[in-house]
Amino acid sequence: MSLLQEVAVGEPDPIRPRRVTGPTARIVAGKILRAVVTLAFVVVFNFFLFRLLPGDPIGLYTRGRNMDPEQIAALREELNRPIWEQFFAYIRNPFDPGIDSTRFSQPVWELIGERVWPTVLLLGTAIVIATIVGIWIGIRAGWKPGSRFDKVSTGTTLTLYSMPEFWLGMMLLIVLGVGAFGLPGFFPVGGIASPGVDTSTPAGWLNVLWHMFLPCLTLTLIYLADYSLVMRASLIDERKSEYLMLARAKGLRDVMVRKRHAVPNALLPTITLIFLSLGFVVTGAITVETVFSWPGLGLLTYEALRGPDIPLLQATFLLFSIAVIGANLIAELLYVIIDPRVRQ
Amino acid sequence: MAGLIILAFFVLVAILAPILISPESLDVTKATGERFDPPSLAYPLGTDEDGRSILLLLAYGTRISLTVGLAATLISMVIGTAVGIMAGHFRGAGSHALVGVTDWFLVIPFLPLAIVLATVLGPSTLNLIIVIGITSWAGTARLIRAQTLSIEGRPYIERSKALGAGNWHQMTRHVLPNVFPLVLANTTLTVAIVILSETTLSFLGLGDPLAPSWGAILDSAFSTGAVSQGAWWYVLPPGICVVLVVLAFTLVGRAMERIMEGRT
């Protein structure tokens, strides 16, 4: 699901037009409840889907591991229990520290804990830069649609939008990392820091930043393409409003009409959509981290899927779903706070 | 217009690929080139890790990428339109359930869900089509539901109800023809997204290794180290093909949407 489609689809439903009549507390409670139900479905789905795997599940679990026959027998015994017993054991604690990765022979949640921060650092930086630059481009292009700036920027962003993000990453890596077309390779070709560098010192931070440059550039370009297209569409919509004509009739300069009247209103749906697009952000994280061997959750997912390491895959799917459902909830709650019309 | 020309070109390549190129030229054991040859007269786009011509690989990849793209879009549009119309037409628990399922698919992050499904089903072209089809219909369903609701309020639906038309008749004879233009415009935009999804999933190794699409070509380029060798001729062309096709579908879809907006 991409942002562009969201704009087309994201109009309020005629039958459920953000239909909220009661006090704010009830609206908020309703939204939280819906998020919890969605999450519950993810857990149930996660459990049953992997029970449908063809072949010998224990064979998949234990492939390539040194395990006692006793341990394997215990695992088999586990699967011989009635399905509902297994189900309750799983849903009671999907974050059970006893779930081991089959590839790394380490508890999955411990592995995930190690990989969270690189992803947060990389995605956080890319999203912040992309939001600022993307919205700026969207405002300039959307305020004067058809201008030369609009034509150039919309052409560029549409092309970026059509690009697989990992391909852009691979090309940047070849040209700026390895060196091609007569350019020397300047940037590192992968990883988060040079071997032997202590990342807790200021010199180590610089080293991490230097390694982060290319993956961050890739993600920023891809995200800002979407954000600027959304902002542009939103501002063009807003330009039709009558209050802008009133603002002009009052004699306000064009800059003031834009800054004080049009942009704040156009920003509202854009910011919400940026929050709602975390699913799309996750896609970029998985493939771009893979290309740049950035040791985050995306690369971990790739490693899990190439195994396949089923317990790890289950855990990353659960984690990404929680993150995205959480971001959606925040977006909806923010809307309630920012836009008083929703509360009426 | 430019979009249509690009699309016509790629469709032509996809259809003619097996006629112009003998499958032997893609056989690893009969490859004639060297490993990672840069572009030359004999191999206009260079060679891959097995010495095969990348130009020929691309032509075959066009066939697979477009087939998967169109087939998955078809599944997605059929599910999306059916769910959308039913959710808009009926009232009560059934409708709520459909809306709930749609919302669920809208919220769940696409790639992790597709990875999980594709891992369970196993790598093959057909499974790839199914996985993409059943993960990408929710946006369409929501759009079609909104449109259905607005159509259901029109007098001719009431008239047909008064004349005793059943649910099936109302949905297929009155609602469907009216949402169809919207479905078509949405299809074009969906193809673009589906082809991007296909490229991503194939790049992650979830497609059929024996029928390489553009994404799978990028996967072999990545996993055989073409990037660290600086073999740009292996990486650049498949990506350009993806960008051109996706951009073309997006432009055509947006143009169709504009025409539609003018009409209603």
Interface residues (C-beta under 8 A of the other chain):
Chain A: M1 S2 L4 Q5 E6 A8 V9 E11 D13 P14 I15 R34 T38 F41 V42 N46 L49 F50 L52 L53 P54 L158 T159 Y161 S162 M163 P164 F166 W167 L168 M170 M171 L173 I174 V175 V178 G179 A180 F181 V189 L278 G279 F280 V282 T283 I286 T287 T290 V291 T301 Y302 L305 R306 P308 I310 L313 Q314 T316 F317 F320 S321 A323 V324 I325 N328
Chain B: D103 W104 L106 V107 I108 P109 F110 L111 P112 L113 I115 V116 L117 T119 V120 G122 S136 A138 G139 R142 L143 R145 A146 L149 S150 L189 A192 I193 L196 T199 T200 F203 L204 G205 L206 G215 L218 A221 F222 V227 S228 Q229 G230 A231 W232 V235 L236 P238 G239 V242 V243 V246 L247 T250 L251 E257
